[in-house]
Amino acid sequence: QEKTVSLKKEPRHSLGITIAGGRDCRSRLPVYITSVQPVGCLHRDGTVKTGDVLLSINDIDLTHLTYNEAVTILKTQAAQDKDGESNTREDMDTLEGPKEDDINWAPLWTRWLGLP
């Protein structure tokens, strides 16, 4: 289920999420959210959840990017002084690298990718 999330955010505020995936990851998973910190604007909004796939941010496609490219785009777009709009295949957006305890976490939907 795809949806668009729009929110107003100050340039100095963090989106408050960590991401994983990207075309360079071992299993070629899409960029997805591994955690939503309680300090970020996306947590306050409440529509973005752990495991959501990020499709785009401010009309920039994230589906074919490496992990590092996605992090760079998300940080750059989050720092801009305008409304952020993102599309997600459940939800969207990101900031910061994965923490050590997030490295082995994977959303349940990844199991379906290996089924015939």
Secondary structure, DSSP 8 states (H G I E B T S, - for coil): --EEEEE---TTS---EEEE--TTSTT----EEEEE-TTSHHHHH----TT-BEEEETTEE-TT--HHHHHHHHHHHHHSSS-EEEEESS-----S---GGGTT---THHHHHT--
